[in-house]
Amino acid sequence: MAERRPSFDPYGILQALERHRVKYVLSGGFARVLRGTEELTRGIDIVPAPRGDNLRRLDDALQEIGARRVDGQQLDRFETATV
């Protein structure tokens, strides 16, 4: 039997990003919904700031909400390369 997908909760995603102090820009359909359009959307588009500390906070937020890749596999954890 196929694994059941979790329900889409864009507000829960945004709350997790805020709890972890992730710096990001919201774009796409859900951004338009927040601006008052009556669209339906099944996704949320964010562009995170690319700094390492922000990406670590993003990784923590994604882990908290149980985010998965589109193929259902777990996300790889963010690791900072050392030089």
C-alpha positions as CSV (number, residue, x, y, z in Angstrom):
1,M,0.0,0.0,0.0
2,A,1.3,3.5,-0.9
3,E,2.5,5.7,1.9
4,R,0.0,8.5,2.6
5,R,1.2,12.0,1.8
6,P,0.9,14.6,4.7
7,S,-1.6,17.3,4.2
8,F,-0.3,20.6,2.7
9,D,0.0,23.2,5.4
10,P,1.7,26.4,4.0
11,Y,1.1,28.3,7.2
12,G,2.8,25.6,9.2
13,I,5.8,25.8,6.9
14,L,6.0,29.5,7.3
15,Q,5.7,29.2,11.1
16,A,8.6,26.7,11.1
17,L,10.7,29.1,9.0
18,E,10.0,31.9,11.4
19,R,10.6,29.9,14.5
20,H,14.1,29.0,13.1
21,R,14.7,32.6,12.0
22,V,15.2,31.6,8.4
23,K,15.7,34.6,6.1
24,Y,13.8,34.0,2.8
25,V,11.6,35.5,0.1
26,L,8.2,34.0,-0.6
27,S,7.2,33.9,-4.3
28,G,4.8,32.1,-6.5
29,G,1.2,31.2,-6.1
30,F,1.1,31.2,-2.3
31,A,2.6,34.7,-2.2
32,R,-0.3,35.8,-4.4
33,V,-2.8,34.1,-2.1
34,L,-1.3,36.1,0.8
35,R,-1.8,39.2,-1.3
36,G,-5.5,38.5,-1.7
37,T,-6.0,36.5,-4.9
38,E,-8.4,33.6,-4.8
39,E,-6.0,31.1,-6.3
40,L,-5.6,27.5,-5.3
41,T,-2.1,26.2,-4.8
42,R,-0.5,23.0,-3.7
43,G,3.0,24.3,-3.1
44,I,5.0,27.0,-1.5
45,D,8.0,28.7,-3.2
46,I,10.7,30.2,-1.1
47,V,14.1,31.5,-1.9
48,P,16.4,31.4,1.2
49,A,19.3,33.7,1.7
50,P,22.3,31.6,0.7
51,R,24.5,32.3,3.8
52,G,25.7,29.1,5.6
53,D,24.1,30.0,9.0
54,N,20.8,30.7,7.3
55,L,21.0,27.4,5.4
56,R,21.6,25.5,8.6
57,R,18.5,27.2,10.1
58,L,16.5,26.2,7.0
59,D,17.8,22.6,7.3
60,D,16.6,22.6,11.0
61,A,13.2,24.0,10.0
62,L,12.8,21.4,7.2
63,Q,13.7,18.6,9.6
64,E,11.2,19.9,12.1
65,I,8.3,19.7,9.7
66,G,9.4,16.3,8.3
67,A,10.0,17.7,4.8
68,R,10.8,15.1,2.1
69,R,12.0,15.1,-1.5
70,V,9.3,14.7,-4.2
71,D,10.3,11.1,-4.5
72,G,9.5,10.6,-0.8
73,Q,13.1,10.1,0.3
74,Q,14.5,12.0,3.3
75,L,16.4,15.3,2.6
76,D,20.1,15.2,2.9
77,R,21.3,17.2,5.9
78,F,23.1,20.5,5.2
79,E,26.7,20.4,6.0
80,T,29.2,23.3,5.7
81,A,32.3,22.4,3.7
82,T,35.5,23.3,5.5
83,V,38.4,24.7,3.7
